[in-house]
Amino acid sequence: MKQITLTIEGMHYEMCESHICGCIRKALPSSKKVKANHHRKTAVFLVDDDVDVSVASDMISKEGYHVLKKEEEPYVKKGIFSFLKK
């Protein structure tokens, strides 16, 4: 699994957040934990390693928002007691 963070310009309200999340879910139906934040201007979600994320970026751009940056990093699931495993 990968965690994707998109930096998006053009989100101003909570409704923009839900619109962005809807675009991501529609473009990548296998995405998980989709969250957007208009204050931070980001959208964060999880995908499988073999998924093309540019599909979501293109759909977001077609809706009038601007994807400025895309960051990918491996996702490591953290359990409730993960702090004990140090």
Secondary structure as GFF3:
##gff-version 3
##sequence-region A 1 86
A	DSSP	beta_strand	2	9	.	.	.	ID=ss1
A	DSSP	alpha_helix	14	27	.	.	.	ID=ss2
A	DSSP	beta_strand	32	37	.	.	.	ID=ss3
A	DSSP	beta_strand	42	47	.	.	.	ID=ss4
A	DSSP	alpha_helix	54	62	.	.	.	ID=ss5
A	DSSP	beta_strand	66	74	.	.	.	ID=ss6
A	DSSP	three_ten_helix	82	85	.	.	.	ID=ss7
###
